Amino acid sequence: MALRAACRRMRLDEPVHQTVKLFSDEATGYCVQLPRWRYPVVCNTDAGVLKYDNYEGYWGEQALLDSLCQSYAVEKSILEARKQGRSVTEQSLADGSIKLTVHVGGES
């Protein structure tokens, strides 16, 4: 699962499927507890929906959520490429972004 791999990449605890109380809402999905976040991020990977409450950054740093989303996108892309028999190389760029190269056929 890409979300589990994203959590490993960020050295976070594994996501747990559960129902949790956010500040003024309740959400069910795979819960990821980000460092120094008051409430977990609740992920519905089938629908592509995140629920969270970081009170515009007061209860959790937005950059950590952005990193989780980036890690998930990278891991999901790698999994999907490998399902199609492709190899993938990854390069971390100076600005913090990640460049993936998907190799088709005999390319190296």
Buried (B, 14 or more C-beta within 10 A) or exposed (E): EBBBBBBEBBEBEEBEEEEBEBEEEEBEBBBBBBEEBBBBBBBEBEEEEBBBBBEEEEBBBEEBBEBBBBBBBBBBBBEEBEEEEBEBEEEEEEEEEEEEEBEEEEEE
